[in-house]
């Protein structure tokens, strides 16, 4: 049993540790996990250990892998085949993580152990973060908002939202150990408090959707709802102190002091301590309650009606505060569509809808209209954005998974991914309905954890943060799997042994997995050589830089990054004509890449070919018209100097 859980446990541990490496954003952090996940899947498949899926599970897993194949194949029509290959490899990672959690754990005890381990590891990260705030946490904040441990504030919020509803579910059941119930409540309020410190607006979507999933499929629905309301209220009650770092930066002197972070940390510590004490008392009282069924039913109805009354009062209060709800809605629409709007000084970001997302999503829709069937190619949104943007923000993704799917993979990609989510949602709902309460709590918690991250990804670029998104896919696979445990036990004791898959079937599925592992490994090794080349460039070793860059191109023959490094090394070595040819090769690979054109312009300036330089700068400026530097270079004409 222990050996059977090893593959999933290993990748889960690696994903958790990845949160300290910028959420595994860089290839060097996520590509090895992708290689390992594919190899482990292939090994388990060859050994006959993968469960044969059927029904909605089969539909879902087929749709996900078809989506991964589409992202890789999009390199054939994308402007940048290198970006498509990298993005496709990332999708392979998510597909492999989901499949490992779904098909490689036939024993429910293993599912429970892995699921609980991931949540507890997230809790450990949260307490470590709190401890850092209480000691020397200034570096954990960026612009007054909690940035660590992921290094991207919205992803940090998603990480803590991921564990919130599983912990609330663990605190809900009557009869459980009071200390454990109180501890789960304490950890949940810590998660909510840390997420609040990020001032991420997208996490509001994640927490709401995660709560809806948890309450919909888990037992003790009223208890979960009440606990959620109570813990959110506790964070709200301490919001003034928690927002001290944000106010210091946004509404104060524009700087955050260590004392500001300590104030927020102390407030969070007080909330946690009070929650544990109150939770312990309530759990002891709740566990000791005994009454007849009529009294229990009356209490249940009272709790439900009270919760409904709170919702009504909150809605009426919101309408009263807004004054004119239609006017208020119009103001918010105007704020959202205005690319220059932002939160007023002293106002929290949670009440603002301004920013660049409208512009980002508008460009995504335009790209979808041009290529509606299969999109512009995985990772290739960036080219249309720089041509059509209305702000000077240098971004490369639409900050929304649905808009990303539309623009980069078109209706095919959006349809496959939606099919995957719907099919797995049906499978999870069926598993929860058939499971006993302990397994149902596990399913609900893991499904809610995954839903929180995926829902937040509708308004953030979490897809590019494998440390967080990978946990969501792993949890989703685990959530769809627990119901098969009893079938496995029953088959081994009371019925015939499950039919072992044929050797041809096992090899037929393992071979493409190993090919994908090789593909991800090549990307990783190419990135290693690119980093070696950059280090050699920084140290003034052009010969070593050129050798490493050429090695990177051998491993990744479609990317332009190795060519840039080769051109730089060749020019340093005095071979300017050879450098020019390398940059022209890069331009052939990506004709609409303004970076390549700007580099060619720079090279021609240094070679005193000013007319040719101006032509390159003009074309680069057409592809990125809001770049002030390119505009200046284009307008300087024959007076351009290097």
C-alpha positions in Angstrom: 0.0 0.0 0.0 2.8 2.4 0.9 4.6 1.7 -2.4 1.3 2.3 -4.3 1.0 5.8 -2.9 4.7 6.7 -3.5 4.2 8.3 -7.0 1.5 10.7 -5.9 3.1 11.4 -2.6 6.4 12.3 -4.3 4.9 14.8 -6.8 2.7 16.3 -4.0 5.8 17.0 -1.9 7.5 18.6 -4.8 4.5 20.8 -5.6 4.3 22.0 -2.0 8.0 22.9 -1.9 7.6 24.7 -5.3 5.6 27.4 -3.5 8.9 28.8 -2.2 10.3 29.0 -5.7 7.9 31.6 -7.1 5.2 29.0 -7.3 7.4 27.0 -9.8 6.8 29.8 -12.4 10.1 29.1 -14.2 10.8 26.1 -16.3 13.6 25.0 -14.1 11.2 24.4 -11.3 8.2 22.8 -13.0 9.7 20.9 -15.9 11.4 18.3 -13.7 8.1 17.7 -11.9 6.4 17.2 -15.4 9.1 14.7 -16.4 8.7 12.8 -13.1 4.9 12.8 -13.3 4.9 11.4 -16.9 7.6 8.8 -16.0 5.7 7.7 -12.9 2.5 7.4 -14.8 4.2 5.3 -17.5 5.8 3.1 -14.9 2.5 2.5 -13.0 0.8 1.9 -16.3 3.4 -0.7 -17.4 3.0 -2.4 -14.1 -0.8 -2.6 -14.6 -1.5 -0.4 -11.6 -3.6 2.3 -13.3 -7.4 1.9 -12.8 -9.3 1.5 -16.1 -11.7 4.5 -16.2 -15.3 4.4 -17.4 -18.3 6.7 -17.6 -17.8 10.4 -16.9 -14.3 9.8 -15.6 -13.3 8.3 -19.0 -14.8 11.3 -20.8 -13.1 13.8 -18.5 -9.7 12.3 -18.7 -9.9 11.9 -22.5 -11.0 15.5 -22.8 -8.1 16.8 -20.7 -5.4 14.9 -22.6 -7.0 15.9 -25.9 -6.7 19.5 -24.7 -3.1 18.9 -23.8 -2.5 17.5 -27.2 -4.2 20.5 -28.8 -1.9 23.0 -27.0 1.2 21.1 -28.2 -0.1 20.8 -31.8 -0.9 24.5 -31.8 2.9 25.1 -32.3 2.1 24.2 -36.0 0.1 27.4 -36.5 1.3 29.7 -33.7 3.4 32.8 -34.3 5.9 31.4 -31.7 6.3 27.6 -31.8 8.6 27.9 -28.8 5.9 29.5 -26.6 3.4 26.9 -27.7 5.7 24.1 -26.9 6.4 25.5 -23.4 2.7 26.1 -22.7 1.8 22.6 -24.0 4.4 21.0 -21.7 2.8 22.9 -18.8 -0.6 21.5 -19.7 0.9 18.1 -19.9 2.1 18.6 -16.3 -1.4 19.4 -15.1 -2.9 16.4 -17.0 -0.3 14.1 -15.5 -0.9 15.3 -12.0 -4.7 14.9 -12.4 -4.3 11.4 -13.8 -1.9 10.3 -11.1 -4.4 11.4 -8.4 -7.3 9.9 -10.3 -6.0 6.5 -11.4 -3.0 5.4 -9.4 -4.5 5.2 -5.9 -7.0 2.2 -5.6 -7.1 2.3 -1.8 -9.2 5.0 -0.1 -6.7 5.2 2.8 -4.0 6.4 0.4 -6.4 9.0 -1.1 -7.2 10.2 2.5 -3.5 10.3 3.4 -2.4 12.2 0.3 -5.3 14.7 0.5 -4.9 15.4 4.2 -1.1 15.7 3.7 -1.4 18.3 1.1 -3.9 20.4 3.2 -1.7 20.0 6.3 1.4 21.1 4.3 -0.5 24.2 3.3 -1.4 24.8 6.9 2.3 24.5 7.8 3.1 27.1 5.2 0.5 29.4 6.6 1.8 29.2 10.1 5.3 29.7 8.8 4.1 32.9 7.1 2.4 34.1 10.2 5.6 33.5 12.2 7.6 35.5 9.6 5.2 38.4 10.0 5.6 38.4 13.7 9.4 38.4 13.5 10.8 40.0 10.4 8.1 39.9 7.8 8.7 43.2 5.9 10.2 41.2 2.9 7.0 39.2 2.7 5.0 42.2 1.6 5.0 44.1 -1.7 3.3 47.4 -2.0 1.5 46.8 1.3 0.1 43.4 0.2 1.2 40.0 1.3 3.4 38.5 -1.5 5.1 35.5 0.1 5.3 32.6 0.0 4.5 32.3 -3.7 6.0 35.6 -4.8 2.8 36.7 -6.6 0.1 38.2 -4.4 -2.9 36.7 -6.2 -1.3 33.2 -6.3 -0.5 33.5 -2.6 -4.2 34.2 -2.0 -5.1 31.2 -4.1 -2.8 28.9 -2.1 -4.5 29.9 1.2 -8.0 29.7 -0.3 -7.1 26.2 -1.5 -7.1 24.9 2.0 -9.9 27.0 3.5 -12.9 24.9 2.8 -11.3 21.5 3.5 -10.4 22.8 6.9 -14.0 24.2 7.5 -15.3 20.7 6.5 -13.0 19.1 9.0 -14.3 21.4 11.8 -18.0 20.7 11.1 -18.8 17.1 12.1 -20.3 16.5 15.5 -18.6 13.9 17.6 -15.1 14.6 16.3 -12.2 15.3 18.7 -12.9 18.9 20.0 -9.3 19.9 19.9 -9.1 18.8 16.2 -12.3 20.7 15.4 -11.0 23.8 17.1 -7.6 23.4 15.4 -9.3 23.1 12.0 -11.3 26.3 12.6 -8.1 28.1 13.7 -6.3 27.0 10.6 -9.2 28.1 8.4 -9.4 31.6 9.9 -5.7 31.9 9.4 -6.1 31.0 5.7 -8.8 33.6 5.3 -6.8 36.2 7.1 -3.7 35.7 5.0 -5.7 35.7 1.8 -7.3 39.0 3.0 -3.8 40.4 3.5 -3.0 39.9 -0.2 -5.9 42.2 -1.1 -6.6 39.9 -4.1 -10.0 40.5 -5.7 -9.9 37.3 -7.5 -9.8 35.3 -4.3 -13.3 36.5 -3.5 -14.5 34.4 -6.4 -12.4 31.5 -5.4 -13.6 31.4 -1.8 -17.3 31.8 -2.9 -17.1 29.1 -5.5 -15.2 26.8 -3.2 -17.8 27.3 -0.5 -20.6 26.6 -2.9 -19.0 23.3 -3.9 -18.2 22.3 -0.3 -21.8 23.0 0.9 -23.4 21.4 -2.2 -21.7 18.0 -2.0 -20.5 17.7 1.6 -22.4 16.6 4.7 -23.2 19.0 7.6 -24.2 21.7 5.1 -25.6 24.2 7.6 -22.6 23.8 9.9 -20.2 24.5 7.0 -22.2 27.5 6.0 -22.4 28.9 9.5 -18.7 28.3 10.1 -17.8 30.0 6.8 -19.9 33.0 7.8 -18.5 33.2 11.3 -14.8 32.9 10.2 -15.3 35.5 7.5 -16.9 37.8 10.1 -13.9 37.3 12.4 -11.5 38.4 9.7 -13.8 41.3 8.9 -13.8 42.4 12.6 -10.0 42.7 12.5 -9.8 44.2 9.1 -8.7 47.6 10.3 -5.6 46.2 11.9 -5.0 43.7 9.1 -5.0 46.4 6.6 -2.3 48.4 8.4 0.5 47.6 5.8 -1.8 48.3 2.8 -3.0 51.6 4.2 0.6 52.6 5.0 1.6 52.1 1.4 -1.5 53.2 -0.5 -2.9 55.9 1.7 0.1 56.9 3.7 3.7 57.7 2.9 4.0 55.0 0.2 6.3 52.9 2.4 5.6 50.0 4.8 7.5 49.7 8.0 8.2 46.6 10.0 5.8 47.8 12.7 3.0 47.9 10.2 3.5 44.2 9.4 3.8 43.3 13.1 0.5 45.1 13.7 -1.2 42.9 11.1 0.5 39.8 12.3 -0.5 40.4 15.9 -4.1 41.0 14.9 -4.1 37.7 13.0 -2.5 35.9 16.0 -5.3 37.2 18.2 -7.9 36.1 15.8 -6.4 32.6 15.7 -6.2 32.4 19.5 -9.7 33.5 20.0 -11.0 31.2 17.3 -9.3 28.2 18.9 -10.8 29.0 22.4 -14.3 29.7 21.1 -14.1 26.7 18.7 -13.0 24.4 21.5 -15.9 25.5 23.7 -18.4 25.1 20.9 -17.1 21.7 19.9 -17.3 20.4 23.5 -20.8 21.8 23.8 -21.9 20.5 20.4 -20.4 17.0 21.0 -22.3 16.8 24.3 -25.7 17.9 23.0 -28.4 15.2 23.1 -32.0 15.7 22.4 -35.0 14.2 20.7 -35.5 14.3 17.0 -38.2 17.0 17.1 -35.9 19.4 19.0 -33.1 18.6 16.7 -35.2 19.3 13.6 -36.5 22.6 15.1 -32.9 23.7 15.8 -32.0 22.8 12.2 -34.8 24.8 10.8 -34.0 27.7 13.0 -30.4 27.7 11.9 -31.4 27.6 8.2 -33.9 30.4 8.6 -31.4 32.5 10.5 -28.8 32.0 7.8 -31.3 33.0 5.2 -32.3 36.1 7.2 -28.6 37.1 7.4 -28.3 36.8 3.6 -31.5 39.0 3.2 -30.2 41.6 5.6 -26.9 41.7 3.9 -28.5 42.2 0.5 -30.8 44.9 1.8 -27.9 46.6 3.5 -25.9 46.5 0.3 -28.8 48.1 -1.6 -29.2 50.8 1.1 -25.5 51.7 1.0 -25.4 51.9 -2.8 -28.5 54.2 -2.8 -29.2 53.7 -6.5 -28.3 50.1 -7.3 -28.6 50.6 -11.1 -26.6 53.8 -10.9 -24.0 52.0 -8.7 -23.8 49.2 -11.2 -23.3 51.7 -14.0 -20.5 53.3 -12.1 -18.8 50.0 -11.6 -19.1 49.1 -15.2 -17.6 52.4 -16.2 -14.8 51.9 -13.6 -14.1 48.4 -15.1 -14.0 49.6 -18.7 -11.7 52.5 -17.9 -8.2 51.4 -18.1 -6.9 54.3 -16.0 -9.2 53.7 -13.0 -7.9 52.4 -9.7 -8.9 52.2 -6.1 -9.1 55.6 -4.3 -6.5 56.3 -1.6 -7.6 54.7 1.6 -10.1 52.4 -0.2 -9.3 48.6 -0.2 -8.8 47.0 -3.5 -11.7 44.6 -2.8 -14.2 47.4 -3.4 -12.6 48.4 -6.7 -13.1 46.8 -10.2 -10.7 49.1 -12.0 -7.4 48.0 -13.7 -6.2 46.6 -17.0 -8.4 43.5 -17.2 -11.0 45.0 -19.5 -8.2 45.9 -22.0 -6.7 42.4 -21.6 -10.0 40.7 -22.2 -10.9 42.9 -25.1 -7.7 41.9 -26.9 -8.4 38.3 -26.2 -11.9 38.6 -27.7 -10.4 40.2 -30.8 -7.9 37.4 -31.2 -10.7 34.9 -30.8 -12.7 36.6 -33.6 -9.8 36.3 -35.9 -9.1 32.6 -35.2 -12.3 31.2 -33.6 -11.7 27.5 -34.2 -8.3 26.8 -32.8 -7.0 30.2 -31.6 -3.7 31.9 -32.1 -1.7 29.1 -30.4 -0.9 28.3 -26.8 1.1 31.1 -25.2 0.7 33.4 -28.2 -1.8 35.9 -26.9 1.2 38.3 -26.3 1.6 39.3 -30.0 -1.9 40.6 -30.4 -1.8 42.3 -27.0 1.2 44.4 -27.8 -0.3 45.4 -31.1 -3.7 46.4 -29.8 -3.3 47.3 -26.1 -4.5 50.6 -24.8 -2.2 50.8 -21.8 1.6 50.8 -21.4 1.5 47.8 -19.1 4.0 45.1 -20.3 1.9 42.0 -19.9 1.8 38.7 -21.8 -1.4 36.9 -20.6 -5.1 37.9 -20.5 -5.4 37.3 -16.7 -8.3 35.0 -17.2 -8.4 31.3 -17.9 -11.6 31.4 -20.0 -10.3 34.3 -22.1 -6.9 32.6 -22.4 -8.6 29.5 -23.7 -10.7 31.5 -26.2 -7.8 33.5 -27.6 -5.1 30.8 -27.7 -7.0 27.6 -28.3 -10.3 28.8 -29.7 -13.6 26.9 -29.5 -11.8 23.6 -29.7 -9.7 24.2 -26.5 -12.6 25.9 -24.6 -14.9 23.0 -25.5 -12.4 20.3 -24.5 -11.6 22.0 -21.2 -15.3 22.6 -20.4 -16.1 19.0 -21.2 -13.3 17.9 -18.8 -14.7 20.1 -16.0 -18.3 19.0 -16.5 -17.5 15.3 -16.8 -15.3 15.3 -13.7 -17.9 17.4 -11.8 -20.5 14.7 -12.6 -18.1 12.0 -11.5 -17.4 13.8 -8.2 -21.1 14.4 -7.5 -21.9 10.7 -8.0 -18.9 9.7 -5.8 -20.1 12.0 -3.1 -23.7 10.8 -3.3 -22.6 7.2 -2.9 -20.0 7.6 -0.3 -20.3 7.4 3.5 -19.9 10.6 5.4 -16.1 10.3 6.1 -15.3 9.8 2.4 -17.9 12.4 1.4 -16.2 15.0 3.6 -12.9 14.1 1.9 -14.4 14.4 -1.6 -16.1 17.7 -0.8 -13.0 19.2 0.7 -10.7 18.3 -2.2 -13.3 19.3 -4.8 -13.8 22.6 -3.0 -10.0 23.2 -2.8 -9.6 22.6 -6.5 -12.7 24.7 -7.3 -11.4 27.7 -5.4 -8.2 27.8 -7.4 -9.9 27.2 -10.8 -12.5 29.8 -10.1 -10.0 32.4 -9.1 -8.1 31.6 -12.4 -11.1 33.1 -14.2 -9.8 36.5 -13.2 -6.1 35.9 -12.6 -3.1 34.3 -14.5 -2.8 31.3 -12.1 -2.5 29.0 -15.0 1.2 30.0 -15.2 1.8 29.2 -11.5 2.2 25.4 -11.5 3.0 25.2 -7.8 -0.6 26.3 -7.1 -2.5 25.2 -10.2 -0.8 21.8 -10.0 -2.1 21.3 -6.5 -5.6 22.1 -7.8 -5.4 19.4 -10.5 -4.0 16.9 -8.1 -6.8 17.5 -5.6 -9.4 17.3 -8.4 -8.1 13.9 -9.4 -8.1 12.7 -5.8 -11.7 14.0 -5.3 -12.9 12.0 -8.3 -11.3 8.8 -7.1 -12.3 7.8 -3.5 -15.5 6.0 -4.4 -13.6 3.1 -6.0 -12.1 2.0 -2.7 -15.0 -0.2 -1.7 -15.2 -1.7 -5.1 -11.6 -2.6 -4.9 -12.0 -4.2 -1.4 -15.1 -6.0 -2.5 -13.5 -7.4 -5.6 -10.5 -8.7 -3.8 -12.5 -10.4 -1.0 -15.9 -11.5 -2.4 -15.5 -11.6 -6.2 -13.0 -12.3 -8.9 -9.8 -10.3 -9.2 -9.9 -7.4 -11.6 -8.9 -8.2 -15.1 -5.3 -7.2 -15.7 -4.8 -5.0 -18.8 -3.1 -6.6 -21.7 0.6 -5.9 -22.4 -0.2 -4.2 -25.6 -2.7 -1.9 -23.9 -0.2 -1.0 -21.2 2.6 -0.3 -23.7 0.3 1.6 -25.9 -0.5 4.1 -23.2 3.0 4.2 -21.6 4.9 5.0 -24.8 3.3 8.4 -25.4 3.8 9.3 -21.8 7.5 8.5 -22.0 7.6 10.6 -25.2 6.1 13.5 -23.4 8.6 13.0 -20.6 11.4 13.3 -23.1 9.8 16.5 -24.6 9.5 18.1 -21.2 13.1 17.0 -20.4 14.4 18.6 -23.5 12.8 21.9 -22.6 14.3 21.7 -19.1 17.8 20.9 -20.4 17.5 23.7 -23.0 16.6 26.1 -20.2 19.6 24.9 -18.2 21.9 25.8 -21.2 20.2 29.2 -21.6 20.8 30.0 -17.9 24.5 28.9 -18.3 24.8 31.2 -21.4 23.3 34.1 -19.5 25.7 33.6 -16.6 28.6 33.4 -19.1 27.4 36.7 -20.7 27.2 38.4 -17.3 30.8 37.2 -16.5 32.2 38.3 -19.9 32.9 34.9 -21.3 31.5 35.1 -24.9 33.0 31.8 -26.0 31.2 29.8 -23.3 28.1 31.9 -23.9 28.1 30.9 -27.5 28.7 27.2 -26.8 25.9 27.0 -24.2 23.5 28.9 -26.5 24.1 26.6 -29.4 23.5 23.6 -27.1 20.2 25.2 -26.0 19.2 25.5 -29.7 20.0 21.9 -30.3 17.6 20.9 -27.5 15.0 23.5 -28.3 15.2 24.3 -32.0 12.0 26.4 -32.2 12.8 29.0 -29.4 14.3 32.4 -30.2 16.0 32.8 -26.8 19.1 30.7 -27.7 19.4 32.7 -30.9 19.5 36.0 -29.0 22.3 34.7 -26.8 24.2 33.4 -29.8 23.9 36.8 -31.6 25.2 38.6 -28.5 28.1 36.3 -28.2 29.0 36.5 -31.9 29.0 40.3 -31.9 31.2 40.4 -28.8 33.6 38.1 -30.6 33.7 40.4 -33.5 31.5 38.4 -35.9 28.9 41.0 -36.5 27.7 39.6 -39.8 27.2 36.2 -38.2 25.3 37.8 -35.4 23.1 39.5 -38.0 22.3 36.2 -39.7 21.4 34.6 -36.4 18.9 37.4 -35.6 17.5 37.1 -39.1 16.9 33.4 -38.4 15.1 34.4 -35.2 12.9 36.8 -37.3 12.1 34.0 -39.7 10.9 31.9 -36.7 8.8 34.7 -35.3 8.2 37.4 -38.0 6.0 39.6 -35.7 8.3 39.6 -32.7 9.2 43.2 -32.0 12.0 42.2 -29.7 13.9 40.6 -32.5 13.4 43.7 -34.7 14.6 46.0 -32.0 17.7 43.9 -31.5 18.4 44.0 -35.3 18.0 47.8 -35.1 20.4 48.0 -32.3 23.0 45.9 -34.2 22.6 48.1 -37.3 23.1 51.2 -35.3 26.4 49.8 -33.9 27.3 49.0 -37.5 26.4 52.6 -38.6 23.6 51.3 -40.9 21.2 53.9 -39.7 18.7 53.8 -42.5 18.3 50.0 -42.0 18.2 50.5 -38.3 15.3 53.0 -38.6 13.4 50.5 -40.8 13.7 47.8 -38.1 12.7 50.2 -35.4 9.7 51.4 -37.4 8.5 47.8 -37.9 9.0 47.0 -34.2 7.1 50.1 -33.3 4.2 49.1 -35.5 4.0 45.8 -33.6 4.3 47.6 -30.2 3.0 51.1 -30.8 2.7 52.1 -27.1 6.3 51.4 -26.3 7.9 54.8 -25.6 11.4 53.6 -26.3 10.6 52.2 -29.7 8.7 55.3 -30.6 11.7 57.4 -29.7 14.1 55.2 -31.7 11.8 55.3 -34.7 11.4 59.1 -34.6 15.1 59.9 -34.2 15.6 58.8 -37.7 19.1 59.2 -39.1 20.3 60.7 -35.8 19.8 57.4 -34.0 22.9 56.5 -31.9 23.7 53.3 -30.2 
